[in-house]
Amino acid sequence: MEKGTSVDNPTVVGLARKWKEAMDFFTGGDTEIISSAERYYSHNPHAAKGSGISGELYKYMKDALANINLE
């Protein structure tokens, strides 16, 4: 991301797949849990500071995930 790598780069798409697998594992595939967490962090951005995931990184991964859904 910091080097300007496109979200449709095969390496990025592979990482997005792993991200989705981890999210599905922790949420049981329940997309409402993810939506709820997104709402929480959008209203409480300070709460994510210790996670190591910035809003910018999260958006980048969401954009990369869109490429998975197109395949």
LINBELGI-V680984 format. One record per residue. SS is DSSP state (H for helix, E for strand, C for the rest). PSI is psi in radians with two decimals (NA if undefined). D_CENTER is the distance of its C-alpha to the mean C-alpha in Angstrom with 1 decimal. Layout:
BEGIN
SS & PSI & D_CENTER
SS & PSI & D_CENTER
END
This chain:
BEGIN
C & -0.86 & 12.7
C & -0.43 & 15.7
C & 0.05 & 18.1
C & 0.32 & 17.1
C & 2.29 & 15.7
C & 2.60 & 14.8
C & -0.23 & 11.6
C & 0.13 & 14.1
C & 2.34 & 15.5
H & -0.64 & 16.0
H & -0.74 & 14.8
H & -0.74 & 11.4
H & -0.69 & 11.3
H & -0.73 & 12.5
H & -0.66 & 9.9
H & -0.67 & 7.2
H & -0.79 & 9.9
H & -0.71 & 10.2
H & -0.83 & 6.7
H & -0.72 & 7.5
H & -0.75 & 10.9
H & -0.77 & 10.3
H & -0.75 & 8.6
H & -0.65 & 11.6
H & -0.84 & 13.9
H & -0.46 & 13.3
H & -0.07 & 13.3
C & 0.36 & 15.9
C & 0.13 & 14.0
C & 1.81 & 14.7
H & -0.39 & 12.4
H & -0.56 & 14.5
H & -0.76 & 13.4
H & -0.78 & 9.7
H & -0.71 & 11.5
H & -0.76 & 13.8
H & -0.70 & 11.5
H & -0.74 & 10.0
H & -0.77 & 13.7
H & -0.89 & 14.7
H & -0.48 & 12.7
H & -0.53 & 13.7
H & -0.31 & 17.2
C & 1.07 & 17.1
H & -0.47 & 15.2
H & -0.44 & 17.5
H & -0.39 & 16.3
H & -0.11 & 13.1
H & -0.67 & 15.3
H & -0.10 & 16.1
H & -0.36 & 12.6
C & 0.06 & 12.3
C & 1.90 & 9.0
C & 2.87 & 10.2
H & -0.64 & 9.5
H & -0.77 & 9.9
H & -0.71 & 7.4
H & -0.77 & 4.6
H & -0.71 & 6.5
H & -0.79 & 7.1
H & -0.67 & 4.1
H & -0.72 & 4.6
H & -0.69 & 8.0
H & -0.67 & 8.0
H & -0.55 & 7.2
H & -0.56 & 10.1
H & -0.56 & 12.2
H & -0.74 & 12.0
H & -0.33 & 13.3
H & -0.28 & 16.0
C & NA & 17.4
END
